[in-house]
Amino acid sequence: MSNCFVKLTDTYHPTVVPPDQPIVIAARAVVENCSVTYPAVVYYYYMWPSSEIFVEGNSVPIGSFFGEISPFTTPPCWPVFSGSGYTNASFPSPGIYIVGFASGYWTSLSPSGRFIPQEVGSPIFVLVAPGAPQPGLPALPPPQCGVKIVDAYISSEAKVEYRSSGEL
């Protein structure tokens, strides 16, 4: 993959949540430098206090991650989301959990395909406590790279400039 990279750009995760209630989490990455086949953002469950958490209704044991495979080759500056942009997670019992997001790509679409992490976000410490309020919905900022129209005229012509560093 030479200098191709799936960069983790935005994450949202509440840090105080009620037990056994689905909460909304979100993460976004952006493909940089060249096209990437099967890019992904995954959600890790590092440790404590339960043997598993649930993401989109799936059991995720300690030391494992949840992520979907994007079946596409994604061009530079194209966003890659966890799930469909927003994902739900639930923590079965009170305590402090350690979770996190990572971005990268899958080696193939087959069951033997492996996730190759390219960027691992900082661990997130989540306090799960009875009586904690249900967190609100996240609002991720717009992507920071893409195409910008730098000059336009009333005619049907426009000058389009591509910038990969994120300055629009």
C-alpha positions in Angstrom: 0.0 0.0 0.0 3.1 2.3 -0.2 2.0 5.7 1.2 -1.7 5.0 1.1 -3.2 5.7 4.5 -6.6 5.5 6.2 -6.4 8.4 8.8 -8.7 8.5 11.8 -10.1 12.0 11.8 -13.1 12.3 14.1 -14.5 10.2 17.0 -17.4 10.6 19.4 -17.8 8.4 22.5 -19.6 9.4 25.7 -17.5 8.7 28.8 -20.3 8.3 31.4 -23.1 6.0 30.4 -25.8 3.8 32.0 -25.4 0.0 32.1 -27.1 -2.2 29.6 -28.5 0.7 27.5 -27.5 1.2 23.8 -25.5 4.4 23.3 -24.5 6.0 20.1 -20.8 6.1 19.2 -19.2 7.4 15.9 -15.9 7.5 14.1 -14.7 8.7 10.8 -11.5 8.2 8.8 -10.4 9.7 5.5 -8.4 7.9 2.8 -5.1 9.8 2.1 -2.6 9.9 -0.8 -4.2 7.2 -3.0 -7.1 4.8 -3.3 -7.5 2.1 -0.6 -9.3 -1.2 -1.1 -11.5 -2.3 1.8 -10.9 0.6 4.2 -12.5 0.4 7.6 -12.9 2.0 11.0 -13.1 -0.5 13.9 -14.1 -0.3 17.5 -11.8 -2.1 20.1 -12.8 -3.5 23.5 -9.5 -3.5 25.5 -10.6 -4.5 29.0 -12.8 -4.6 32.1 -15.0 -5.3 33.9 -17.2 -7.6 31.8 -16.0 -10.4 29.6 -17.8 -8.8 26.6 -19.6 -5.7 25.4 -22.2 -5.5 22.6 -21.8 -3.5 19.4 -24.7 -3.4 16.9 -26.1 -6.4 18.9 -22.9 -8.4 18.4 -20.9 -9.8 21.3 -17.4 -8.3 21.4 -15.1 -10.1 23.9 -12.2 -8.5 25.7 -9.2 -8.0 23.4 -11.4 -8.0 20.3 -12.9 -5.5 17.9 -16.0 -4.9 15.8 -15.8 -3.5 12.3 -17.5 -3.9 9.0 -15.7 -4.4 5.7 -16.3 -1.8 3.0 -16.5 -3.8 -0.2 -15.1 -0.9 -2.3 -11.9 0.7 -3.4 -12.1 4.2 -1.9 -10.4 7.2 -3.5 -8.4 9.9 -1.7 -10.3 12.3 0.6 -13.3 9.9 0.7 -14.7 9.4 4.3 -14.9 6.0 5.9 -17.3 5.5 8.8 -17.7 3.1 11.6 -20.8 1.2 10.5 -23.1 3.5 8.6 -21.7 6.6 10.4 -23.2 5.9 13.8 -23.0 2.7 15.7 -24.6 1.6 19.0 -22.7 0.0 21.8 -23.9 -1.2 25.2 -22.0 -2.2 28.4 -23.6 -4.9 30.4 -22.5 -4.0 34.0 -21.2 -1.1 36.0 -17.5 -0.3 36.1 -14.8 1.3 34.0 -14.3 0.0 30.5 -11.4 0.8 28.1 -12.4 1.0 24.4 -11.1 2.8 21.3 -11.2 3.3 17.6 -8.8 2.4 14.9 -8.6 2.9 11.1 -7.0 0.8 8.4 -8.0 -1.7 5.8 -9.0 -5.4 5.4 -6.7 -7.7 3.4 -9.7 -9.3 1.6 -13.5 -9.8 1.8 -13.1 -13.5 2.7 -13.5 -14.8 6.2 -9.8 -15.3 6.4 -9.2 -11.6 5.6 -7.3 -9.6 8.3 -7.7 -6.1 9.5 -4.5 -4.1 9.2 -4.6 -1.1 11.5 -2.9 2.0 10.3 -3.9 4.4 13.0 -5.0 3.5 16.5 -6.8 6.2 18.5 -6.1 6.9 22.2 -7.9 4.6 24.6 -11.3 5.8 25.8 -12.2 5.3 29.5 -15.9 4.8 29.9 -17.6 4.9 33.4 -20.7 2.8 33.3 -22.9 3.7 36.3 -26.5 3.2 37.3 -28.4 6.4 37.0 -26.1 7.9 34.5 -28.0 10.0 31.9 -28.5 8.7 28.4 -26.1 10.6 26.2 -27.3 12.6 23.2 -26.6 12.1 19.6 -23.2 13.1 18.1 -22.5 15.7 15.5 -19.3 15.0 13.5 -17.8 18.0 11.8 -17.7 18.0 8.0 -14.8 16.2 6.3 -11.6 18.3 6.0 -10.5 17.4 2.4 -12.1 17.3 -1.0 -12.8 19.4 -4.0 -13.2 23.1 -3.8 -14.6 25.4 -6.5 -12.1 28.3 -6.5 -13.6 30.3 -9.3 -17.0 30.1 -10.9 -18.7 32.1 -13.6 -22.3 32.4 -14.8 -21.4 30.3 -17.8 -21.2 26.5 -17.6 -17.5 26.5 -16.8 -15.9 26.2 -13.4 -12.3 25.9 -12.3 -11.9 23.0 -9.9 -8.9 22.5 -7.6 -8.0 19.4 -5.7 -6.3 19.7 -2.3 -5.4 16.7 -0.3 -4.2 18.4 2.9 -7.7 19.3 4.1 -7.7 23.1 3.5 -10.9 24.1 1.8 
